[in-house]
């Protein structure tokens, strides 16, 4: 568990990290450099889930031997499926990271929602649903390994 007290905002008691794959952890289906070691570090304190439409069909291959559970969603209402997945884990214990329009509901539902803007871009609706916006997945994950950065961004 990661506990973070953010003055003038809220207390976070995070147990689960829920991540989108393409556009978030990966670019064109390939895991982004620097992600592997951060997932290993975060897996000490958080259960890690990757929930994806798997546009390129490569998530299982690239996440092999990573400390995470992969869920590939069928087409149709993926935004609702992602939100319901987070609800099933317990929204108050989740930090979620994504970039696509189908990630917006899970970011809004989570105790902490992070949008990332990478080469694929990010949905404007998803950015509006996020608590934090980062310009790299490495930077977003480092907010969890170095919570003082997160506190500096979200405090009142």
N, C-alpha and C positions, 0 to 999 in steps of 0.2 A: 504494500500500500504506500502511496505517496500522499502526505498531508501537506497542504499549503494554505497558509493564512494570508489572505490578500486584504490589506486595510481598506475599509470603505467599500469592499466588494462582496466577498464571501469566503467561507471556509471550504476548501476542497479536500475530499477524502477519496482519492482515486484508487480503484482496484483493477479497472479494465481499460485497455487502450484498444480502440476500434479504428481501423484504418481502411481507407479505400486503396485500391492497387494502382490502376492506370491513371496517370496524371497526378498521383500523390506519392506513392512509393516507387513508381516506375515511369519511365518514359518510353513510349513505343514498345511496351511489353517487357522491358528490361529493368531490373532493379537498379536504382540510382546509387552511384558510388557514395559510400559513407553510411548507408542505411544499415547494413548487416551488423556492424559493431554496436550501433546504437540500440538496435532491437535486442541484442544480447544483454546489454547493460540494463535496459528497461525491463526485461523479462525477470530480473531479480525481484522487482517490486510490483509488477503489473502482469495480469494475464493479457496476452496480446491476441487480437482477432483481426483478420483481414477479410473484409466482405466486399465482393466485387462482381461486376458483370463480366469481367475477364475478357475484354474486347479482343485482345490479341491471342487468347488461349494459352498464355505462358506462365500464369501466376503459380501454378503448382510446381512447375519445373524450377522457377527462379526462387521460390520460397522453400525449396527442399532443404531440410536440416536447419531451418530457422525456428526460433522459439515462438511459433504462432500457430493458431488454428485458422485454416482457410475455409471460407464459405463462398461458393460461386452461385450467383443468383440467376434464375431464369429470366427471360425477357418479360417485361410488363410490371409496372408498379414497383420498380426497384427502390424508389424513394421511400415508399411505405414499408417495404420489407426491411430496409436498413433501419428505419426508425423503430420498427417493432423489435428488431434484433437488439437494439440498445435498451429498449424498455424491458425486454426479457432478462437482460443482465442486471438491470437496476440503473436507471438513468443517472441517479445521483452519484453513482460510483464510476461513471464513464467519462473518459476524455476521447473525443472523436476527431479524426483528421480526414479531410477530403477536399475536393476541388470542383466536382461536377454538380450539375443541377440535381442529380439523384442522391447527393450527399446532404442537401440542405436540411432536410427534416431530422436526420440523425445529429447534425451539428446543433440544431436548435434544441433538441431533446436532451442532449448531454449536459452534464455538470459543467464541462468545458468543451467548447467547440472551436476547432482551429481550421481555418481554410488556408490552403497553400496555392500560390500562383507560380506554376512552373511553365515549361515550354508549351504544354497543352492549353494553358490559360485556366481561368476559373469562372464559374457562373457568377454573375452579379448577385443573383438571389442567394447563392451559397455564401458569398462574402458577407451579405447583410445578415445572414443567420449565425455567423461566427462571432465568438468573443475576441478572437485574435486572428490576424492574417499574417502569414509568413511568406517570404519569397523563396524558400527552399524547404524541402522536407527535413534535411539535416538541421536547419535552424529551428524548425518547429519541434522536432524531437529533443533538441538541446534545451528547449524551454522546460522540458520535464526533467532533464538531468541537472539543470542549473535553475531551480525555481526562482531565484532572485531576479532573473530576467523577466520571468512571467509576472512577478509581483510589480516590477517597475512599469510594465506595460498596462496592467489592469487596476492598479490602486487608484483611489479617488484623489 
